[in-house]
């Protein structure tokens, strides 16, 4: 016999019936019945596009299976403008509203983001969560990306061995996961994820070493392994994967390696040339 939600304590979770939990008032969420999808135009598939993703007019509605990106954090990297918080969140709102338009029903959106600052601490992940929900996305969960176990290169103590002003030293970033309109995919296809990878990638904590900015040639690259895991988990073979802040092209490289199609947007032509070079050196691994 399966388990079900209990009013006191926790139970086992075999064949679990959580209907009483989801019937509570805080779960009053409307699930879309839309199943309409469009094929991506051939001239957009496997292409890097040099303009702002605030307007992705090349992509029709409901043609993308998965968006994976790491937006600029507005903290002073070479590619950052010095935006106010309202201007910064406005930029993300425009891009992610366009992302919502081009995603298929049930398509997923994954946003890699780190919190910033110390005086005060800036909870970018929390603000992006709220922004995405306001746009209309359904929240699926948060992945904690642990970049290192030690304290190498991290010396922002604040006050040493003193309660005067100790500062937490972040070893992690977040991957925020959302769906468009519904939780299941309306388009089916060929899975490529192995059993052990599925068991690992459905855990909420991922340990992946960071990428070297000097090696890649970009101020803040994320490792290809990060989007590769998301692509394996959330897409079928030949699905279209979008990165609206393409940068050095890690998402597009991971898509190509795993037998998916890609579309990448960036306003910096030098980064797109870098991404194109990495893609030319990438082979299908499946």
C-alpha positions as CSV (number, residue, x, y, z in Angstrom):
1,X,0.0,0.0,0.0
2,X,1.3,3.5,-0.9
3,X,1.9,6.2,1.7
4,X,0.0,9.5,2.0
5,X,0.4,12.9,3.6
6,X,0.1,12.8,7.4
7,X,-1.0,15.5,9.8
8,X,1.8,14.8,12.3
9,X,5.3,13.8,11.5
10,X,6.7,12.4,8.2
11,X,6.1,9.1,6.6
12,X,7.8,6.9,4.0
13,X,7.4,8.0,0.4
14,X,6.6,4.9,-1.6
15,X,3.7,5.4,-4.1
16,X,3.0,8.6,-2.1
17,X,-0.5,10.2,-2.3
18,X,0.0,13.9,-1.6
19,X,-3.5,15.0,-2.9
20,X,-4.6,16.3,0.5
21,X,-1.5,18.6,0.6
22,X,-2.1,19.9,-2.9
23,X,-5.8,20.5,-2.1
24,X,-4.8,23.2,0.4
25,X,-5.5,26.8,-0.4
26,X,-1.9,27.9,-1.0
27,X,-1.8,25.5,-4.0
28,X,-4.5,27.3,-6.0
29,X,-2.5,27.2,-9.2
30,X,-4.1,27.2,-12.7
31,X,-2.6,24.5,-15.0
32,X,-2.7,25.3,-18.7
33,X,-4.4,22.9,-21.1
34,X,-2.6,24.4,-24.1
35,X,-0.8,21.7,-26.2
36,X,0.0,23.8,-29.3
37,X,3.7,23.8,-30.4
38,X,5.5,25.2,-33.5
39,X,8.6,23.8,-35.2
40,X,11.6,26.2,-35.0
41,X,12.6,27.7,-38.4
42,X,15.5,25.9,-40.0
43,X,17.5,29.1,-40.3
44,X,17.4,29.6,-36.5
45,X,18.4,26.1,-35.5
46,X,22.0,25.7,-34.5
47,X,22.6,29.4,-34.8
48,X,24.2,32.2,-32.7
49,X,22.4,35.5,-33.0
50,X,24.0,38.9,-32.2
51,X,21.3,41.1,-30.8
52,X,19.4,41.5,-27.5
53,X,17.2,38.6,-26.5
54,X,14.6,41.2,-25.3
55,X,13.3,40.6,-28.8
56,X,13.7,37.1,-30.1
57,X,11.7,37.6,-33.2
58,X,13.5,34.9,-35.1
59,X,11.7,32.3,-32.9
60,X,8.0,31.6,-33.2
61,X,5.8,31.0,-30.2
62,X,6.0,27.7,-28.4
63,X,9.0,26.2,-30.3
64,X,11.7,25.9,-27.6
65,X,11.9,22.9,-25.2
66,X,14.4,24.2,-22.7
67,X,16.0,27.5,-21.8
68,X,19.3,27.4,-19.8
69,X,21.1,30.6,-19.0
70,X,23.2,32.5,-16.6
71,X,22.3,36.2,-16.9
72,X,24.7,39.0,-16.2
73,X,24.7,39.7,-12.5
74,X,25.2,43.5,-12.7
75,X,28.2,43.4,-10.5
76,X,30.9,45.0,-12.6
77,X,32.1,42.3,-15.0
78,X,33.5,43.4,-18.4
79,X,30.1,42.7,-20.0
80,X,28.0,44.5,-17.3
81,X,26.3,47.9,-17.6
82,X,26.0,49.8,-14.3
83,X,22.2,49.5,-13.9
84,X,20.0,50.3,-11.0
85,X,18.3,47.3,-9.5
86,X,15.0,48.4,-11.1
87,X,16.7,48.7,-14.5
88,X,18.4,45.3,-14.1
89,X,15.3,43.5,-13.1
90,X,13.4,45.2,-15.9
91,X,16.0,43.8,-18.4
92,X,15.5,40.3,-17.0
93,X,11.7,40.7,-17.1
94,X,11.8,41.6,-20.8
95,X,14.1,38.7,-21.7
96,X,12.3,36.1,-19.6
97,X,8.9,37.3,-20.9
98,X,10.2,36.6,-24.4
99,X,11.5,33.2,-23.1
100,X,8.0,32.4,-21.8
101,X,6.6,33.2,-25.3
102,X,8.9,30.9,-27.2
103,X,8.8,28.0,-24.8
104,X,6.5,25.1,-25.6
105,X,3.8,24.3,-23.0
106,X,5.6,22.4,-20.3
107,X,8.9,23.7,-21.6
108,X,11.5,24.3,-18.8
109,X,13.5,27.4,-17.9
110,X,16.7,27.0,-15.8
111,X,18.4,30.2,-14.5
112,X,21.9,29.9,-12.9
113,X,22.4,32.8,-10.5
114,X,24.5,33.7,-7.5
115,X,23.7,36.1,-4.8
116,X,26.0,39.1,-4.5
117,X,27.5,41.6,-2.1
118,X,27.9,41.7,1.6
119,X,27.0,45.2,2.8
120,X,24.1,44.4,2.2
121,X,23.8,40.9,0.8
122,X,21.8,41.1,-2.4
123,X,19.4,38.1,-2.8
124,X,19.3,37.9,-6.6
125,X,18.1,34.4,-6.6
126,X,15.0,35.3,-4.5
127,X,14.2,38.3,-6.6
128,X,14.5,36.3,-9.9
129,X,12.2,33.6,-8.4
130,X,9.5,36.2,-7.7
131,X,10.0,37.8,-11.1
132,X,9.6,34.5,-12.9
133,X,6.5,33.6,-11.0
134,X,5.0,37.1,-11.8
135,X,5.7,36.5,-15.5
136,X,3.7,33.2,-15.3
137,X,6.2,30.5,-14.8
138,X,5.6,27.6,-12.5
139,X,8.4,27.0,-10.0
140,X,9.9,23.5,-10.1
141,X,12.7,23.7,-7.6
142,X,16.2,25.0,-6.8
143,X,19.5,23.2,-7.5
144,X,22.4,24.1,-5.2
145,X,25.5,24.2,-7.3
146,X,28.4,23.6,-5.0
147,X,31.6,24.9,-6.7
148,X,34.1,23.8,-4.0
149,X,34.4,22.3,-0.6
150,X,37.4,24.2,0.6
151,X,38.1,27.8,1.2
152,X,40.6,28.2,-1.6
153,X,40.8,31.8,-2.7
154,X,38.1,32.8,-0.3
155,X,39.3,35.2,2.4
156,X,36.4,37.6,3.0
157,X,36.3,36.9,6.7
158,X,34.9,40.3,7.8
159,X,36.3,40.0,11.3
160,X,38.6,37.1,12.1
161,X,37.4,34.8,15.0
162,X,35.2,37.6,16.3
163,X,31.5,38.2,16.5
164,X,32.1,41.9,15.5
165,X,31.4,41.3,11.8
166,X,31.9,37.7,10.5
167,X,31.0,37.2,6.9
168,X,29.7,34.0,5.2
169,X,31.9,32.8,2.3
170,X,29.7,31.4,-0.5
171,X,30.7,28.1,-2.0
172,X,27.6,27.8,-4.1
173,X,25.3,29.2,-6.7
174,X,21.7,28.4,-7.6
175,X,20.0,26.9,-10.6
176,X,16.3,28.0,-10.5
177,X,14.0,25.6,-12.4
178,X,10.6,26.6,-13.9
179,X,8.0,25.3,-16.3
180,X,5.7,27.1,-18.7
181,X,2.0,26.6,-17.9
182,X,2.1,22.9,-16.8
183,X,4.5,20.4,-15.2
184,X,4.6,17.7,-18.0
185,X,6.0,18.0,-21.5
186,X,3.4,18.0,-24.2
187,X,5.9,16.8,-26.8
188,X,7.5,13.4,-26.3
189,X,10.7,12.0,-27.8
190,X,13.8,9.8,-27.2
191,X,15.4,10.0,-23.8
192,X,19.1,9.7,-23.6
193,X,19.8,9.9,-19.8
194,X,21.3,6.9,-18.1
195,X,20.0,5.4,-14.9
196,X,22.9,6.6,-12.7
197,X,22.8,10.1,-14.2
198,X,19.1,10.3,-13.5
199,X,19.6,9.3,-9.9
200,X,22.4,11.9,-9.5
201,X,20.7,14.7,-11.4
202,X,17.4,14.5,-9.6
203,X,19.1,15.4,-6.3
204,X,19.0,19.1,-5.3
205,X,22.7,19.5,-4.7
206,X,25.2,19.2,-7.5
207,X,29.0,19.3,-7.0
208,X,30.6,20.6,-10.2
209,X,34.0,22.4,-10.3
210,X,33.9,25.9,-11.7
211,X,35.2,26.8,-15.1
212,X,38.4,28.9,-15.6
213,X,37.7,32.4,-17.0
214,X,41.3,32.6,-18.3
215,X,41.1,29.3,-20.0
216,X,37.7,30.0,-21.7
217,X,38.4,33.7,-22.4
218,X,35.2,35.0,-20.8
219,X,34.9,36.9,-17.5
220,X,32.3,34.5,-15.9
221,X,31.8,31.2,-17.8
222,X,29.9,28.3,-16.3
223,X,31.2,24.8,-16.9
224,X,29.6,22.8,-19.8
225,X,28.8,20.1,-17.3
226,X,26.1,22.3,-15.7
227,X,23.9,22.8,-18.8
228,X,24.7,19.3,-19.9
229,X,23.0,17.8,-16.8
230,X,20.0,20.1,-17.3
231,X,19.7,19.2,-21.0
232,X,19.9,15.4,-20.2
233,X,17.3,15.7,-17.5
234,X,14.7,18.0,-19.2
235,X,14.9,17.3,-22.9
236,X,14.6,14.6,-25.6
237,X,17.1,14.1,-28.4
238,X,16.8,16.8,-31.1
239,X,14.9,19.2,-28.9
240,X,15.7,22.9,-29.2
241,X,17.7,24.5,-26.3
242,X,17.9,28.2,-25.9
243,X,20.4,30.5,-24.1
244,X,19.3,34.1,-24.3
245,X,22.6,35.3,-22.6
246,X,24.9,33.0,-24.6
247,X,28.3,34.4,-23.6
248,X,31.0,31.8,-24.3
249,X,28.4,29.3,-25.5
250,X,28.5,26.6,-22.8
251,X,24.8,25.8,-23.2
252,X,25.1,25.5,-26.9
253,X,28.2,23.3,-26.6
254,X,26.3,21.0,-24.2
255,X,23.3,20.9,-26.5
256,X,25.5,19.9,-29.5
257,X,27.4,17.2,-27.4
258,X,24.1,15.6,-26.3
259,X,22.4,15.5,-29.7
260,X,20.1,18.5,-29.2
261,X,19.7,21.7,-31.3
262,X,20.6,25.1,-30.0
263,X,19.9,28.8,-30.4
264,X,22.1,31.4,-28.6
265,X,21.7,35.2,-28.3
266,X,24.3,37.7,-27.1
267,X,24.9,41.4,-27.8
268,X,28.7,41.0,-27.8
269,X,30.1,39.8,-31.2
270,X,33.5,38.8,-29.6
271,X,31.8,36.4,-27.2
272,X,29.8,34.9,-30.1
273,X,33.0,34.4,-32.1
274,X,34.4,32.6,-29.0
275,X,31.3,30.5,-28.7
276,X,31.4,29.7,-32.4
277,X,35.0,28.5,-32.1
278,X,34.1,26.2,-29.2
279,X,31.2,24.8,-31.1
280,X,33.4,24.0,-34.1
281,X,35.6,21.9,-31.8
282,X,32.6,20.1,-30.3
283,X,31.6,16.6,-31.4
284,X,28.4,14.7,-30.7
285,X,29.1,12.4,-27.7
286,X,26.0,10.1,-28.0
